[in-house]
Amino acid sequence: MAVADAVGSIASFAGSDDAEGSHAEDVAKFASLLMEAISKGLCSRPLPPPPRNSSSHDDASTMEDAKAHQDSPDVVWVSISLAAALPLMRGALPKDRHGECVLPHQHSMVLQSVDTVAAPMRLWNGRRIYMTNKVCDRCMEAIVDREYYHCSQDCDVDFCGKCHAELQEVLDRFFVRKAAEAGKGGDGVVPMPHLVESMLWAMHVADEFAAQVLHRNPEERRVLAQLLASEWPLELFTDLVVAVVDVCNAKVLYNATKGAVTSYVRRSESGQGAYEQESNPIYDDDRFWQTVGLLQFLYASNALRKEPANFAGDCEQPPAVERQAFILGGISRCKPEVEWQHWLEHRPDRAGLPEVLSSSDFCTTSPCFRCLAAHSNLLPISFRRSCLVQDVWQQIFERRRDRLQPLQLRVERDPEALVAALEEAFTMAAESSSGGRSGGNLREPGEPPAAEVALAAEEITGETEEPQNPEDAEQEIEAEEEEDELAEPQGDDVEMAQASAVVPLSFEDEEEDEEAERPPTLEERLRRPLNVAFKGEDGQGAGVRKEFFYVAVRAFLSTLFAEVGANRMYWFRDIERPKAFFACGVLLAHAVLHHVLIPSVFPRTLFDLLLREFGSTHAAERLGILHLQPVAPEEAQSLRQVLEYEGEDIASHFGELGWERTGRLEGQILTQATKHSFVAAYVAWRLGERLQAQFWPFSEGFRAVLGDSEMLRNMVDAEQLECIVCGGDEPVDVPLIQSRAAHEGWTVEEETTYLESFWAVLARLSEVEKRRFLVFAGREKDRTG
């Protein structure tokens, strides 16, 4: 009855000839009535019964159920309701300067002064700072200013003056823009209460749609997913993904020591406004995890939009909506170390989460589902990298209880000398190990040292102590990047926020035991932080270390790799330098540990091969032509022609293609019946035994540093690993490129006419097109620097 009343109100208002108020007010009233109808329709519609266990009925009954649900009005109703709500959900939430949706705290924030809390003051570099023992819940930095903002209802929420001003500016700009958009074509402005109601309604309706979708059985969910994949236009489906991502981002309000705090919206029961906003700890917020489940459902629906492979042995084509559209940037407000520890405590017995479209066990209430780290396909790359670093450091400290000494490197800038130096440095570290895999075969007997390698107990930042835990080790590295940061106050609320401070590192257990006396293994020696300096130069620290990685990557590319394909990717040269390839693998792994992104110069095939060496459950089950394409495009094209040829004279038509090199086709003849096995055998050989002299030591070096990572073994695929190493979701900064570009051979008139238009067009390109432009226009130095 409530739904019928709401729909009747819409019809009555739309047919009225004497509607009062301005055009903007009319639009607001109509939108409010429509939102009310959709909200009541969702809330009044009973949820489907819980899915039955798939093991209780056979495949025949499952197929009958799927057929029965295919034309189910109930499933179609959900699709139609989503389409009706989407125009009102689109752009309903404000976005900050990072493009992430935000919501204000549900209570007003009041200005506080240190005078009321008697906070002690001291001088820091001539500036007065106040020990408030407060941490800003947006930037997670200690509040040291005289004034800050606190929740009027005494929630444990505080904002520094800068974050409060930024959030207020975001909201003011959003309200002004929305009022102007809704008021176009008429006089007046949209009432502020309607704009606030629209924000809360978008949050509420996303939760209700999530409940309606996820409470259905697997057959119904798959039918609905197929409907979205096949019937919805790509643009409309993309808008739906963006709307749900915006809601998820807005739900993450701020951080806390034991996990983030999230917001949810429900229909008001107090009579004051249509909706009420409340907040909960993230792990207890049922609505938040249901919305995450809805996003996973859309992610799986997006996979159904994939086109079938064109050739046998090929991989599937990428989905219609780019995977980056599903990334939850708001997760960056959470603490990776807290979320990773939470996952370790609640990780499932089996790898991965149940499939949302096929598993009857799928639910959003399990502890493992309520771990952000478990949703690796939705996490920002920087967050995944931080989780990976936490994972590796934890492995180190579980095995070693003695001092973690940095590896001191003094290197030259000359490419050949630099490669030789790293060969020697990492080989010596490997040979020093008596408990791990032997690295002695990587060094030639009698070869003179090429690097000054010091294994002394000199710490990275000077006179710091031993690391106490993985967080401290990572903080020690990050501390060098913010040397001028203010000293953090002490206290439980502040201790977890000292991400930029140099934390004294020490072990609680000082006792000498057998574990401490055990010689470090190969992996433990190679995982030590790097302290780098260039010979003849005085600089040290994070900046020099980052430059070292860029210079070293260029040196290895010019020495061990060659450009292949139209995309100018780099692949292994046919040379045997096992120590150099081993050192290159170690270097790339250390770039991850030291939060340095290397350039995107390697094809994704490399990362799939690495995951196969890890034994990852997300590695490609078999290698196909699409893996070979970026590595050897001519060979891949020849194999495609073999698969496409339909004549019975296929053997004589193609002649000798070197099949015998694979060692797997002895005594076989190329025919129409065997051509697929011939191609599969060749690809397996070309990306396997053919690369053994180069890829195996490279992989061994990479795994020596990151090989124990639970995340790499079970939680990321090749595309995600590529992004972790190369920063795939980092947007191309066109203004930065323009500011550093050198214009050669242009007249002043040409610069003001053509070049301005050129940069404007480049800025309007999609991220994929921008990256293609960089590959097309960039020289090796540009792409690696």
Disulfide bonds with the S-S distance in Angstrom:
none
